[in-house]
Amino acid sequence: MYQDTIIIYQDQGASFGAGGINRESAGAFVIALDAATGETRWRTERSASVGWGSPIAISLGDHDELIVSSSRQVHSYNPSTGEELWRCGGNLFEVIPTPVVGHGLVFCTSGRAGPTLAIRPGGSGDVTESHVVWKTTRGSPFVPSPLLYGDYLYTLNDMSSIITCLNATTGETVWQERLGRPRREGISASPVVFDDSPYSVGNRHLNRGAGGEFTDHTCGVHTFGHVVHAGEHLRRCLLYTSPSPRDLSTSRMPSSA
């Protein structure tokens, strides 16, 4: 939601048939709807074909931007008019995670093998060569959105069950650890923050990472009896089923920092 409008984008234009994947756009667009009436305020056609994330609105002081991270590119629009402000290449074909913003950067992740892009907003036209501050394929997720907390960016690689902590401003790897038994697409829930600590779920186990160290909660009450697909479900479990995460026994893994 931006001011009094609800903004969504529709990029599911790829079709699957006997000839394989048709990656051409089939009516992709981003649209702003009046929150009270549902009437269209503006609509901008797009050429992307596969994207399942959500747009985010950011403020740069003198103007606002609407960020859409989808197939092949990240786009910025004027959230009041729908006019494209800039675009940045580097995404892969399938994009599910929603971007996060902080430290003057927009963090976008894509595909089963990355990359993660840190883009400086505020540009014009094609900013692929001018505004990408850093990028990495280490630990990039397919489904879960990244988590920015303090000076660290946390990503969950759901193809190999690995959590990675990156320095948000430089992209350097602070630490990287396995979340239980490796399982392809075994993680869907995005990481969340609870009680001043980032938490994630991997293969039905609860894990906590904080800054330069990683704590594995994989015993006793930390094992869920079902697969957790949503970060909100994880947050509610932490809120209602645990007396206090700090009271639970932990086993610490050595830091690579």
C-alpha positions as CSV (number, residue, x, y, z in Angstrom):
1,M,0.0,0.0,0.0
2,Y,1.3,3.5,-0.9
3,Q,-0.6,6.4,0.5
4,D,-4.2,5.8,-0.5
5,T,-3.5,3.3,-3.2
6,I,-2.8,-0.5,-3.3
7,I,-0.1,-1.4,-5.8
8,I,0.4,-4.9,-7.3
9,Y,2.2,-6.3,-10.2
10,Q,1.2,-9.3,-12.5
11,D,4.1,-11.0,-14.2
12,Q,2.9,-14.6,-14.4
13,G,2.9,-14.5,-18.2
14,A,5.0,-17.6,-18.9
15,S,3.1,-20.6,-20.3
16,F,4.1,-24.3,-20.1
17,G,3.3,-26.7,-23.0
18,A,4.7,-29.5,-25.2
19,G,7.3,-27.1,-26.6
20,G,8.6,-26.2,-23.2
21,I,8.4,-22.8,-21.5
22,N,7.1,-19.8,-23.4
23,R,8.9,-16.9,-21.7
24,E,7.3,-14.1,-23.6
25,S,5.1,-11.7,-21.7
26,A,1.4,-12.3,-21.7
27,G,-0.1,-9.0,-20.5
28,A,2.3,-8.3,-17.6
29,F,1.7,-5.0,-15.8
30,V,2.0,-3.0,-12.5
31,I,-1.1,-1.2,-11.3
32,A,-2.2,1.2,-8.6
33,L,-5.8,0.9,-7.3
34,D,-7.7,3.4,-5.2
35,A,-7.8,1.7,-1.8
36,A,-11.3,3.0,-1.1
37,T,-13.0,2.3,-4.4
38,G,-10.8,-0.2,-6.3
39,E,-10.7,2.1,-9.3
40,T,-7.5,2.2,-11.4
41,R,-5.3,5.2,-10.7
42,W,-2.6,4.2,-13.2
43,R,-1.4,1.1,-15.0
44,T,2.0,0.5,-16.6
45,E,2.6,-2.4,-19.0
46,R,5.7,-4.6,-18.3
47,S,7.7,-7.1,-20.3
48,A,8.6,-9.5,-17.5
49,S,7.1,-13.0,-17.4
50,V,7.8,-14.7,-14.0
51,G,7.6,-12.9,-10.7
52,W,5.8,-13.8,-7.5
53,G,7.1,-11.2,-5.0
54,S,5.5,-8.0,-3.7
55,P,6.5,-4.4,-4.7
56,I,7.9,-2.1,-2.0
57,A,7.8,1.7,-1.7
58,I,10.8,3.5,-0.5
59,S,11.5,7.2,0.3
60,L,14.7,8.9,-0.8
61,G,14.0,12.2,0.9
62,D,13.2,14.3,-2.2
63,H,11.1,11.6,-3.9
64,D,9.6,8.1,-3.4
65,E,10.2,5.0,-5.5
66,L,8.3,1.8,-6.1
67,I,10.6,-1.2,-6.4
68,V,9.6,-4.3,-8.4
69,S,12.0,-7.2,-8.5
70,S,11.0,-9.7,-11.1
71,S,12.2,-11.8,-14.1
72,R,15.6,-10.7,-15.3
73,Q,15.4,-7.1,-14.0
74,V,14.6,-4.9,-11.1
75,H,12.5,-1.9,-11.9
76,S,11.8,1.4,-10.1
77,Y,8.6,3.4,-10.8
78,N,7.1,6.6,-9.7
79,P,4.5,5.3,-7.2
80,S,2.2,8.3,-8.0
81,T,2.2,8.0,-11.8
82,G,3.6,4.6,-12.8
83,E,6.4,6.2,-14.8
84,E,9.6,4.0,-15.0
85,L,12.5,5.7,-13.2
86,W,15.3,3.1,-13.6
87,R,15.9,-0.6,-14.3
88,C,18.7,-2.9,-13.3
89,G,19.7,-6.2,-14.9
90,G,21.1,-9.2,-13.0
91,N,18.1,-11.2,-11.8
92,L,17.5,-14.7,-13.0
93,F,14.4,-16.0,-14.8
94,E,12.3,-16.9,-11.7
95,V,11.9,-14.4,-8.9
96,I,9.9,-15.1,-5.8
97,P,11.6,-13.2,-2.9
98,T,10.4,-9.6,-2.0
99,P,13.2,-7.0,-1.8
100,V,14.3,-5.4,1.5
101,V,15.8,-2.0,1.9
102,G,18.3,-0.3,4.3
103,H,21.8,1.3,4.5
104,G,20.8,3.3,1.4
105,L,20.5,0.1,-0.7
106,V,17.8,-2.2,-2.1
107,F,18.6,-5.9,-1.7
108,C,17.1,-8.2,-4.3
109,T,17.5,-12.0,-4.6
110,S,16.4,-14.3,-7.4
111,G,16.5,-17.8,-8.9
112,R,17.7,-21.1,-7.5
113,A,21.4,-20.0,-7.5
114,G,21.3,-16.3,-7.1
115,P,22.5,-13.7,-7.4
116,T,21.8,-11.3,-4.5
117,L,22.1,-7.7,-5.7
118,A,22.7,-4.6,-3.6
119,I,21.4,-1.7,-5.7
120,R,21.7,2.0,-4.9
121,P,18.4,3.6,-5.8
122,G,17.9,7.0,-7.2
123,G,19.2,6.4,-10.7
124,S,17.8,7.0,-14.2
125,G,17.5,4.6,-17.1
126,D,19.6,1.5,-17.2
127,V,21.7,1.5,-13.9
128,T,23.1,-2.1,-14.3
129,E,26.7,-0.8,-14.6
130,S,26.5,2.2,-12.4
131,H,24.4,1.4,-9.3
132,V,25.1,-2.2,-8.3
133,V,27.2,-1.8,-5.2
134,W,27.8,-5.5,-4.7
135,K,26.4,-8.9,-5.8
136,T,27.0,-12.5,-4.7
137,T,25.6,-15.9,-5.4
138,R,26.6,-17.3,-2.0
139,G,23.5,-18.5,-0.1
140,S,21.0,-16.8,-2.5
141,P,17.4,-18.1,-1.9
142,F,14.8,-19.4,-4.4
143,V,11.6,-18.8,-2.3
144,P,12.3,-17.1,1.1
145,S,12.7,-13.3,1.2
146,P,15.9,-12.0,2.7
147,L,16.0,-10.4,6.2
148,L,17.9,-7.2,6.9
149,Y,18.5,-6.7,10.6
150,G,21.0,-4.2,11.9
151,D,24.2,-4.4,9.8
152,Y,23.5,-7.9,8.5
153,L,21.6,-9.4,5.6
154,Y,20.3,-13.0,6.2
155,T,19.5,-15.2,3.2
156,L,18.1,-18.8,3.2
157,N,19.1,-21.1,0.3
158,D,16.2,-23.4,0.2
159,M,17.8,-25.6,-2.5
160,S,20.5,-26.8,-0.1
161,S,19.2,-25.8,3.4
162,I,21.9,-23.2,4.1
163,I,21.6,-19.9,5.9
164,T,24.1,-17.1,5.1
165,C,24.8,-13.9,7.1
166,L,26.3,-11.2,4.9
167,N,27.7,-7.8,5.8
168,A,24.9,-5.6,4.3
169,T,27.1,-2.8,3.1
170,T,30.0,-4.8,1.6
171,G,28.4,-8.2,0.7
172,E,31.1,-10.1,2.6
173,T,30.1,-13.4,4.1
174,V,30.1,-13.2,7.9
175,W,29.1,-16.8,8.4
176,Q,27.3,-19.6,6.6
177,E,25.8,-22.7,8.2
178,R,23.7,-25.7,7.3
179,L,20.1,-25.9,8.6
180,G,19.8,-29.6,9.6
181,R,19.7,-32.2,6.9
182,P,20.0,-30.8,3.3
183,R,16.7,-30.9,1.5
184,R,15.9,-29.5,-1.9
185,E,13.2,-26.8,-1.5
186,G,12.9,-27.7,2.2
187,I,12.5,-24.1,3.3
188,S,9.6,-21.8,2.3
189,A,9.2,-19.5,5.3
190,S,11.2,-16.2,5.3
191,P,13.3,-15.5,8.4
192,V,11.8,-13.2,11.0
193,V,13.1,-11.2,14.0
194,F,11.8,-12.1,17.5
195,D,13.1,-10.9,20.9
196,D,16.0,-9.1,19.1
197,S,17.2,-12.2,17.3
198,P,16.7,-13.4,13.7
199,Y,15.0,-16.8,13.4
200,S,14.5,-19.2,10.6
201,V,12.9,-22.6,10.0
202,G,14.7,-25.4,8.1
203,N,13.4,-28.9,7.7
204,R,10.9,-28.4,10.6
205,H,13.6,-27.2,13.0
206,L,13.9,-23.8,14.6
207,N,17.2,-22.0,14.2
208,R,18.5,-18.7,15.5
209,G,21.3,-16.5,14.1
210,A,22.6,-13.3,15.6
211,G,25.3,-11.2,14.1
212,G,28.6,-13.0,14.0
213,E,27.4,-16.3,15.4
214,F,24.9,-19.0,14.7
215,T,22.8,-20.9,17.3
216,D,21.1,-24.2,16.3
217,H,17.8,-25.0,18.1
218,T,17.1,-28.5,16.8
219,C,16.1,-30.5,19.9
220,G,13.1,-30.9,22.2
221,V,10.3,-28.3,21.8
222,H,12.2,-26.8,18.8
223,T,11.1,-29.5,16.4
224,F,7.8,-28.7,14.7
225,G,5.4,-31.5,13.9
226,H,4.7,-30.0,10.4
227,V,6.4,-28.1,7.7
228,V,6.3,-24.3,8.2
229,H,5.7,-22.4,5.0
230,A,5.1,-18.8,6.2
231,G,7.2,-16.5,8.3
232,E,4.1,-15.2,10.0
233,H,3.4,-18.7,11.2
234,L,6.9,-18.9,12.6
235,R,6.5,-15.6,14.4
236,R,3.2,-16.8,16.0
237,C,4.8,-20.0,17.1
238,L,7.6,-18.1,18.8
239,L,5.1,-15.7,20.4
240,Y,2.6,-18.3,21.7
241,T,4.4,-21.6,22.2
242,S,7.8,-20.6,23.7
243,P,8.1,-19.2,27.2
244,S,11.2,-17.3,26.0
245,P,13.6,-18.3,23.3
246,R,16.4,-17.3,25.7
247,D,15.4,-20.0,28.2
248,L,15.8,-22.8,25.7
249,S,18.9,-24.9,25.6
250,T,21.2,-24.2,22.7
251,S,24.3,-25.6,21.0
252,R,26.6,-23.0,19.6
253,M,28.3,-23.5,16.2
254,P,31.7,-21.8,15.7
255,S,31.7,-18.5,14.0
256,S,33.5,-18.0,10.7
257,A,33.7,-14.3,11.4
